[in-house]
Amino acid sequence: MPTVRVEGMTCRHCVMAVEKALSRVEGVKGVRVDLESGEASFREESPVEMDKIRRAIEEAGYKVG
């Protein structure tokens, strides 16, 4: 299960925004975002380029660390 560090999350709303953004990426399923650790993990239904993950997170207003 790939995991990425997400910087800038401060509340549950942030978690929901990142979950929603990643869930929209084609091939991504089972998104889990943890506020305490600052990490997002997901399953790949099909191969997903990390650039697409980074772009989705950044477009939601956060930074991949």
Summary of the structure (lengths in Angstrom):
residues: 65
radius of gyration: 10.3
end to end distance: 17.4
largest distance: 30.4
contacts: 187
relative contact order: 0.32
helix: 34%
strand: 31%
